């Protein structure tokens, strides 16, 4: 949350900073509120996720590794695409 508050403070706009903070608060509160309104049935439906937490954690970790690799490869891929276009004359 700290980077969010730094962005809000550095934006130089009270309106933009407030909108960012409110948007984040809503994004965090809405799913929790929905689960609360649905009651125990919603919590019971989450049992498969909780029971398979190790699998969920591994899949999420793999997804983060793939996304991180793609972020690192962005500049080399752009260079490769530009070089290919120059070679083909497009």
Secondary structure as GFF3:
##gff-version 3
##sequence-region A 1 90
A	DSSP	alpha_helix	2	10	.	.	.	ID=ss1
A	DSSP	alpha_helix	14	38	.	.	.	ID=ss2
A	DSSP	alpha_helix	40	45	.	.	.	ID=ss3
A	DSSP	alpha_helix	47	51	.	.	.	ID=ss4
A	DSSP	alpha_helix	53	88	.	.	.	ID=ss5
###
